[in-house]
Structure formats: C-alpha cells, structure tokens
Amino acid sequence: MSGKPGRAIIAFHLKAGCVMSEQEKKRQEALVRQRYYRERQRAEGFKQSTIWIHGEAETQGRLAAREGKPLLPMQSHDPVSWAVGWVAEKLRTPQ
C-alpha cells in the first residue's frame, strides 16, 4: 500500500475496474482521514458522543460569562447547555 491512506482505496477501485470521479476520490480520502482521526482519538482515551444543546440556555450561559458570573448552571432550564455556552464564551474572550 502507498503512503497516503486514501490512495490505497483509490488504487483498489482502479484495479477492480471502477472509475471514480474527482469528487468521489476526494470523498474517499476524507473518509479515510476521518477514520484514522477517530482511531487516534480513541487511542488517546477519547470517546465520541452526541448531545443536544438547548439554544436559549446556551445563550444564557454565554451572557453570564460575559457578565463575569461564576459557572453555576444548575439554576437554568438545561444545565449542560448553559455550561457549554459559559465555557465557549470564556474560551472566546480574553481574560
């Protein structure tokens, strides 16, 4: 196999008689890069999960961070969304 991960998939398709457009080649290469990225992250101890963010609670958390209020999300409608907004705002603005 060659040095770049996506090249192996493309080479396989060409040997099998498949013709890939440039867009298909780019998509395959992106899929391979994403797979390797996920594997590296898992090896580092990360896991991937999805959460739903409540927009209004996130905005309230951002506003609280701008006003210098402490991280106290438990008083909001959705504490996780509020905390996400608070942390995102703190990371965005210099202290």
C-alpha positions as YAML, in Angstrom:
chain: A
units: angstrom
residues:
- id: 1
  name: MET
  ca: [0.00, 0.00, 0.00]
- id: 2
  name: SER
  ca: [1.16, 3.55, -0.61]
- id: 3
  name: GLY
  ca: [1.97, 6.25, 1.96]
- id: 4
  name: LYS
  ca: [-1.33, 8.15, 1.91]
- id: 5
  name: PRO
  ca: [-4.32, 6.30, 3.40]
- id: 6
  name: GLY
  ca: [-6.84, 7.30, 0.73]
- id: 7
  name: ARG
  ca: [-4.55, 6.19, -2.06]
- id: 8
  name: ALA
  ca: [-4.98, 2.52, -1.12]
- id: 9
  name: ILE
  ca: [-8.76, 2.70, -1.53]
- id: 10
  name: ILE
  ca: [-8.45, 4.53, -4.83]
- id: 11
  name: ALA
  ca: [-5.89, 2.02, -6.10]
- id: 12
  name: PHE
  ca: [-8.20, -0.84, -5.11]
- id: 13
  name: HIS
  ca: [-11.13, 0.70, -7.01]
- id: 14
  name: LEU
  ca: [-9.00, 1.22, -10.10]
- id: 15
  name: LYS
  ca: [-7.77, -2.39, -10.02]
- id: 16
  name: ALA
  ca: [-11.35, -3.60, -9.67]
- id: 17
  name: GLY
  ca: [-12.29, -1.70, -12.81]
- id: 18
  name: CYS
  ca: [-14.21, 1.06, -11.04]
- id: 19
  name: VAL
  ca: [-13.91, 4.58, -12.36]
- id: 20
  name: MET
  ca: [-14.07, 7.27, -9.70]
- id: 21
  name: SER
  ca: [-14.71, 10.93, -10.35]
- id: 22
  name: GLU
  ca: [-12.52, 13.54, -8.68]
- id: 23
  name: GLN
  ca: [-15.33, 14.27, -6.23]
- id: 24
  name: GLU
  ca: [-15.60, 10.57, -5.31]
- id: 25
  name: LYS
  ca: [-11.82, 10.38, -4.84]
- id: 26
  name: LYS
  ca: [-11.86, 13.40, -2.53]
- id: 27
  name: ARG
  ca: [-14.76, 11.93, -0.57]
- id: 28
  name: GLN
  ca: [-12.99, 8.59, -0.15]
- id: 29
  name: GLU
  ca: [-9.79, 10.32, 1.00]
- id: 30
  name: ALA
  ca: [-11.79, 12.39, 3.51]
- id: 31
  name: LEU
  ca: [-13.49, 9.27, 4.86]
- id: 32
  name: VAL
  ca: [-10.13, 7.58, 5.36]
- id: 33
  name: ARG
  ca: [-8.68, 10.66, 7.11]
- id: 34
  name: GLN
  ca: [-11.71, 10.80, 9.40]
- id: 35
  name: ARG
  ca: [-11.38, 7.10, 10.23]
- id: 36
  name: TYR
  ca: [-7.71, 7.50, 11.15]
- id: 37
  name: TYR
  ca: [-8.52, 10.61, 13.19]
- id: 38
  name: ARG
  ca: [-11.19, 8.72, 15.16]
- id: 39
  name: GLU
  ca: [-8.76, 5.84, 15.74]
- id: 40
  name: ARG
  ca: [-6.08, 8.24, 17.05]
- id: 41
  name: GLN
  ca: [-8.57, 9.95, 19.35]
- id: 42
  name: ARG
  ca: [-9.77, 6.61, 20.75]
- id: 43
  name: ALA
  ca: [-6.17, 5.55, 21.32]
- id: 44
  name: GLU
  ca: [-5.73, 8.75, 23.35]
- id: 45
  name: GLY
  ca: [-8.68, 7.78, 25.56]
- id: 46
  name: PHE
  ca: [-11.39, 9.96, 23.99]
- id: 47
  name: LYS
  ca: [-14.87, 8.72, 23.14]
- id: 48
  name: GLN
  ca: [-17.33, 10.32, 20.75]
- id: 49
  name: SER
  ca: [-20.87, 11.13, 21.83]
- id: 50
  name: THR
  ca: [-23.58, 13.48, 20.67]
- id: 51
  name: ILE
  ca: [-25.56, 15.86, 22.87]
- id: 52
  name: TRP
  ca: [-28.49, 18.16, 22.24]
- id: 53
  name: ILE
  ca: [-27.89, 21.80, 23.15]
- id: 54
  name: HIS
  ca: [-30.82, 24.00, 24.23]
- id: 55
  name: GLY
  ca: [-30.26, 27.29, 22.41]
- id: 56
  name: GLU
  ca: [-31.77, 29.63, 24.98]
- id: 57
  name: ALA
  ca: [-29.92, 28.01, 27.88]
- id: 58
  name: GLU
  ca: [-26.65, 28.19, 25.94]
- id: 59
  name: THR
  ca: [-27.22, 31.89, 25.27]
- id: 60
  name: GLN
  ca: [-27.92, 32.48, 28.96]
- id: 61
  name: GLY
  ca: [-24.64, 30.76, 29.81]
- id: 62
  name: ARG
  ca: [-22.76, 32.95, 27.33]
- id: 63
  name: LEU
  ca: [-24.33, 36.10, 28.78]
- id: 64
  name: ALA
  ca: [-23.44, 35.00, 32.31]
- id: 65
  name: ALA
  ca: [-19.82, 34.51, 31.26]
- id: 66
  name: ARG
  ca: [-19.72, 37.97, 29.65]
- id: 67
  name: GLU
  ca: [-21.07, 39.47, 32.88]
- id: 68
  name: GLY
  ca: [-18.38, 37.70, 34.88]
- id: 69
  name: LYS
  ca: [-20.77, 35.43, 36.75]
- id: 70
  name: PRO
  ca: [-19.46, 32.10, 38.09]
- id: 71
  name: LEU
  ca: [-20.15, 28.75, 36.46]
- id: 72
  name: LEU
  ca: [-23.47, 27.86, 38.15]
- id: 73
  name: PRO
  ca: [-25.55, 26.05, 35.52]
- id: 74
  name: MET
  ca: [-27.88, 24.15, 37.85]
- id: 75
  name: GLN
  ca: [-30.31, 27.08, 38.05]
- id: 76
  name: SER
  ca: [-31.05, 27.02, 34.31]
- id: 77
  name: HIS
  ca: [-33.54, 25.11, 32.14]
- id: 78
  name: ASP
  ca: [-30.78, 22.81, 30.81]
- id: 79
  name: PRO
  ca: [-27.57, 22.84, 32.89]
- id: 80
  name: VAL
  ca: [-25.40, 21.16, 30.24]
- id: 81
  name: SER
  ca: [-26.38, 23.67, 27.54]
- id: 82
  name: TRP
  ca: [-25.84, 26.56, 29.95]
- id: 83
  name: ALA
  ca: [-22.38, 25.25, 30.87]
- id: 84
  name: VAL
  ca: [-21.48, 24.76, 27.19]
- id: 85
  name: GLY
  ca: [-22.39, 28.39, 26.50]
- id: 86
  name: TRP
  ca: [-20.47, 29.64, 29.54]
- id: 87
  name: VAL
  ca: [-17.31, 27.69, 28.67]
- id: 88
  name: ALA
  ca: [-17.50, 28.61, 24.98]
- id: 89
  name: GLU
  ca: [-17.75, 32.30, 25.85]
- id: 90
  name: LYS
  ca: [-14.88, 32.10, 28.35]
- id: 91
  name: LEU
  ca: [-12.68, 30.45, 25.73]
- id: 92
  name: ARG
  ca: [-13.65, 33.06, 23.14]
- id: 93
  name: THR
  ca: [-12.99, 36.18, 25.18]
- id: 94
  name: PRO
  ca: [-9.59, 37.04, 26.67]
- id: 95
  name: GLN
  ca: [-9.50, 37.25, 30.46]
...
